[in-house]
Amino acid sequence: MAENTWQRIKGIVIEGRGWTSGQAKDCPYREGTVGLQIPHLRKRGLDLSGFYPGTLNISIKPKKFSVKHPEFTFRNIRWHIDHPPEDFSFSRCRVYFKGRRASGVVYYPHPETKVGYFLDNSTLEIIAEYIESIHCGDEVEIELNTDEIEVE
Protein backbone atom coordinates (compact mmCIF):
# COMPACT_ATOMS: atom_id res chain seq x y z
CA MET A 1 0.00 0.00 0.00
CA ALA A 2 1.35 3.43 -0.94
CA GLU A 3 2.09 5.92 1.81
CA ASN A 4 -0.09 9.02 2.01
CA THR A 5 1.33 12.29 0.75
CA TRP A 6 0.67 15.23 3.04
CA GLN A 7 0.59 18.90 2.07
CA ARG A 8 0.89 21.60 4.71
CA ILE A 9 -0.92 24.85 4.02
CA LYS A 10 -1.55 28.02 5.99
CA GLY A 11 -4.97 29.29 6.87
CA ILE A 12 -6.84 31.73 9.07
CA VAL A 13 -9.60 30.75 11.48
CA ILE A 14 -12.75 32.60 10.48
CA GLU A 15 -16.12 32.99 12.14
CA GLY A 16 -18.73 30.40 11.35
CA ARG A 17 -22.46 30.41 11.81
CA GLY A 18 -22.26 28.56 15.15
CA TRP A 19 -24.78 25.88 14.22
CA THR A 20 -22.36 22.94 13.99
CA SER A 21 -21.47 23.41 17.67
CA GLY A 22 -24.91 24.66 18.76
CA GLN A 23 -23.41 27.87 20.17
CA ALA A 24 -25.32 30.33 17.97
CA LYS A 25 -28.28 32.02 19.66
CA ASP A 26 -30.48 31.25 16.65
CA CYS A 27 -29.43 27.57 16.42
CA PRO A 28 -32.45 25.32 16.92
CA TYR A 29 -30.26 22.36 17.96
CA ARG A 30 -28.86 22.52 21.50
CA GLU A 31 -26.39 19.71 20.64
CA GLY A 32 -25.39 21.40 17.38
CA THR A 33 -25.67 19.81 13.97
CA VAL A 34 -22.41 17.88 14.38
CA GLY A 35 -23.52 16.58 17.77
CA LEU A 36 -26.67 15.24 16.15
CA GLN A 37 -24.73 13.74 13.23
CA ILE A 38 -22.04 11.96 15.30
CA PRO A 39 -24.19 8.94 16.34
CA HIS A 40 -25.25 8.34 12.72
CA LEU A 41 -21.65 8.51 11.52
CA ARG A 42 -20.48 6.16 14.31
CA LYS A 43 -23.05 3.56 13.18
CA ARG A 44 -21.53 3.75 9.70
CA GLY A 45 -17.93 3.37 10.87
CA LEU A 46 -16.54 6.84 11.69
CA ASP A 47 -16.02 7.53 15.39
CA LEU A 48 -15.63 11.25 16.09
CA SER A 49 -16.12 10.96 19.86
CA GLY A 50 -12.57 12.21 20.61
CA PHE A 51 -13.17 15.43 18.71
CA TYR A 52 -14.83 18.71 19.64
CA PRO A 53 -18.47 18.55 18.40
CA GLY A 54 -18.27 21.58 16.15
CA THR A 55 -16.13 22.82 13.28
CA LEU A 56 -13.20 25.14 12.81
CA ASN A 57 -13.76 27.22 9.70
CA ILE A 58 -10.38 27.82 8.12
CA SER A 59 -9.93 30.15 5.18
CA ILE A 60 -7.16 29.19 2.78
CA LYS A 61 -7.81 32.11 0.38
CA PRO A 62 -6.69 32.69 -2.30
CA LYS A 63 -6.27 28.92 -2.56
CA LYS A 64 -9.23 26.64 -3.23
CA PHE A 65 -9.79 23.00 -2.40
CA SER A 66 -11.69 20.12 -3.94
CA VAL A 67 -12.54 16.76 -2.45
CA LYS A 68 -11.13 14.00 -4.69
CA HIS A 69 -11.13 10.61 -2.97
CA PRO A 70 -12.07 11.06 0.71
CA GLU A 71 -11.40 8.24 3.15
CA PHE A 72 -15.05 8.22 4.21
CA THR A 73 -18.22 9.05 2.29
CA PHE A 74 -21.64 8.43 3.79
CA ARG A 75 -24.81 8.76 1.77
CA ASN A 76 -28.35 9.47 2.91
CA ILE A 77 -27.65 10.39 6.54
CA ARG A 78 -30.98 11.38 8.08
CA TRP A 79 -29.63 13.18 11.13
CA HIS A 80 -32.79 15.14 11.96
CA ILE A 81 -36.46 14.67 11.22
CA ASP A 82 -36.79 18.25 9.91
CA HIS A 83 -34.05 17.81 7.28
CA PRO A 84 -33.83 15.63 4.19
CA PRO A 85 -30.96 13.10 4.20
CA GLU A 86 -27.52 14.48 3.44
CA ASP A 87 -24.27 13.08 2.07
CA PHE A 88 -21.02 13.70 3.95
CA SER A 89 -17.34 13.05 3.20
CA PHE A 90 -14.40 13.10 5.59
CA SER A 91 -10.66 13.14 5.14
CA ARG A 92 -8.19 12.89 8.02
CA CYS A 93 -6.09 15.98 8.62
CA ARG A 94 -3.86 17.62 11.21
CA VAL A 95 -4.12 21.15 12.56
CA TYR A 96 -1.06 22.97 13.92
CA PHE A 97 -1.54 25.91 16.26
CA LYS A 98 1.10 27.53 18.49
CA GLY A 99 3.43 24.57 18.18
CA ARG A 100 0.78 22.00 19.05
CA ARG A 101 -0.75 19.40 16.75
CA ALA A 102 -4.39 18.31 16.80
CA SER A 103 -5.79 15.42 14.82
CA GLY A 104 -8.97 16.00 12.90
CA VAL A 105 -11.01 15.43 9.77
CA VAL A 106 -12.09 17.71 6.97
CA TYR A 107 -15.88 17.78 7.27
CA TYR A 108 -17.53 18.06 3.88
CA PRO A 109 -21.33 18.12 3.70
CA HIS A 110 -22.05 17.61 0.01
CA PRO A 111 -23.55 20.86 -1.35
CA GLU A 112 -25.96 18.99 -3.61
CA THR A 113 -27.70 17.44 -0.58
CA LYS A 114 -27.30 20.25 1.96
CA VAL A 115 -30.17 22.62 2.62
CA GLY A 116 -29.56 26.34 2.90
CA TYR A 117 -26.03 27.07 4.12
CA PHE A 118 -22.95 26.73 1.94
CA LEU A 119 -19.31 27.69 2.35
CA ASP A 120 -17.07 28.58 -0.55
CA ASN A 121 -14.30 26.25 -1.67
CA SER A 122 -11.70 28.43 0.04
CA THR A 123 -13.04 27.55 3.49
CA LEU A 124 -12.30 24.18 5.04
CA GLU A 125 -14.55 22.95 7.84
CA ILE A 126 -12.55 20.82 10.24
CA ILE A 127 -13.70 18.69 13.15
CA ALA A 128 -10.70 18.25 15.45
CA GLU A 129 -9.52 17.55 18.93
CA TYR A 130 -10.22 20.48 21.24
CA ILE A 131 -7.68 23.26 20.64
CA GLU A 132 -7.28 25.54 23.62
CA SER A 133 -7.19 29.32 23.13
CA ILE A 134 -7.88 29.28 19.38
CA HIS A 135 -9.90 32.23 18.09
CA CYS A 136 -11.07 33.88 14.90
CA GLY A 137 -8.18 35.60 13.18
CA ASP A 138 -5.58 33.08 14.40
CA GLU A 139 -3.22 31.62 11.84
CA VAL A 140 -2.98 27.84 11.65
CA GLU A 141 -1.33 25.28 9.44
CA ILE A 142 -3.25 22.28 8.16
CA GLU A 143 -1.85 19.05 6.78
CA LEU A 144 -4.08 17.44 4.17
CA ASN A 145 -3.79 14.11 2.41
CA THR A 146 -3.18 15.06 -1.23
CA ASP A 147 -4.67 11.76 -2.42
CA GLU A 148 -7.98 12.85 -0.90
CA ILE A 149 -8.07 16.66 -0.97
CA GLU A 150 -6.61 18.77 -3.75
CA VAL A 151 -5.51 22.37 -3.10
CA GLU A 152 -4.99 24.75 -6.04
C-alpha positions in Angstrom: 0.0 0.0 0.0 1.3 3.4 -0.9 2.1 5.9 1.8 -0.1 9.0 2.0 1.3 12.3 0.7 0.7 15.2 3.0 0.6 18.9 2.1 0.9 21.6 4.7 -0.9 24.9 4.0 -1.5 28.0 6.0 -5.0 29.3 6.9 -6.8 31.7 9.1 -9.6 30.7 11.5 -12.7 32.6 10.5 -16.1 33.0 12.1 -18.7 30.4 11.3 -22.5 30.4 11.8 -22.3 28.6 15.2 -24.8 25.9 14.2 -22.4 22.9 14.0 -21.5 23.4 17.7 -24.9 24.7 18.8 -23.4 27.9 20.2 -25.3 30.3 18.0 -28.3 32.0 19.7 -30.5 31.2 16.6 -29.4 27.6 16.4 -32.5 25.3 16.9 -30.3 22.4 18.0 -28.9 22.5 21.5 -26.4 19.7 20.6 -25.4 21.4 17.4 -25.7 19.8 14.0 -22.4 17.9 14.4 -23.5 16.6 17.8 -26.7 15.2 16.1 -24.7 13.7 13.2 -22.0 12.0 15.3 -24.2 8.9 16.3 -25.3 8.3 12.7 -21.6 8.5 11.5 -20.5 6.2 14.3 -23.0 3.6 13.2 -21.5 3.8 9.7 -17.9 3.4 10.9 -16.5 6.8 11.7 -16.0 7.5 15.4 -15.6 11.3 16.1 -16.1 11.0 19.9 -12.6 12.2 20.6 -13.2 15.4 18.7 -14.8 18.7 19.6 -18.5 18.6 18.4 -18.3 21.6 16.2 -16.1 22.8 13.3 -13.2 25.1 12.8 -13.8 27.2 9.7 -10.4 27.8 8.1 -9.9 30.2 5.2 -7.2 29.2 2.8 -7.8 32.1 0.4 -6.7 32.7 -2.3 -6.3 28.9 -2.6 -9.2 26.6 -3.2 -9.8 23.0 -2.4 -11.7 20.1 -3.9 -12.5 16.8 -2.4 -11.1 14.0 -4.7 -11.1 10.6 -3.0 -12.1 11.1 0.7 -11.4 8.2 3.1 -15.0 8.2 4.2 -18.2 9.0 2.3 -21.6 8.4 3.8 -24.8 8.8 1.8 -28.3 9.5 2.9 -27.7 10.4 6.5 -31.0 11.4 8.1 -29.6 13.2 11.1 -32.8 15.1 12.0 -36.5 14.7 11.2 -36.8 18.3 9.9 -34.0 17.8 7.3 -33.8 15.6 4.2 -31.0 13.1 4.2 -27.5 14.5 3.4 -24.3 13.1 2.1 -21.0 13.7 3.9 -17.3 13.1 3.2 -14.4 13.1 5.6 -10.7 13.1 5.1 -8.2 12.9 8.0 -6.1 16.0 8.6 -3.9 17.6 11.2 -4.1 21.2 12.6 -1.1 23.0 13.9 -1.5 25.9 16.3 1.1 27.5 18.5 3.4 24.6 18.2 0.8 22.0 19.0 -0.7 19.4 16.8 -4.4 18.3 16.8 -5.8 15.4 14.8 -9.0 16.0 12.9 -11.0 15.4 9.8 -12.1 17.7 7.0 -15.9 17.8 7.3 -17.5 18.1 3.9 -21.3 18.1 3.7 -22.1 17.6 0.0 -23.6 20.9 -1.3 -26.0 19.0 -3.6 -27.7 17.4 -0.6 -27.3 20.2 2.0 -30.2 22.6 2.6 -29.6 26.3 2.9 -26.0 27.1 4.1 -22.9 26.7 1.9 -19.3 27.7 2.4 -17.1 28.6 -0.6 -14.3 26.2 -1.7 -11.7 28.4 0.0 -13.0 27.6 3.5 -12.3 24.2 5.0 -14.6 22.9 7.8 -12.6 20.8 10.2 -13.7 18.7 13.2 -10.7 18.2 15.4 -9.5 17.5 18.9 -10.2 20.5 21.2 -7.7 23.3 20.6 -7.3 25.5 23.6 -7.2 29.3 23.1 -7.9 29.3 19.4 -9.9 32.2 18.1 -11.1 33.9 14.9 -8.2 35.6 13.2 -5.6 33.1 14.4 -3.2 31.6 11.8 -3.0 27.8 11.7 -1.3 25.3 9.4 -3.2 22.3 8.2 -1.9 19.0 6.8 -4.1 17.4 4.2 -3.8 14.1 2.4 -3.2 15.1 -1.2 -4.7 11.8 -2.4 -8.0 12.8 -0.9 -8.1 16.7 -1.0 -6.6 18.8 -3.8 -5.5 22.4 -3.1 -5.0 24.8 -6.0 
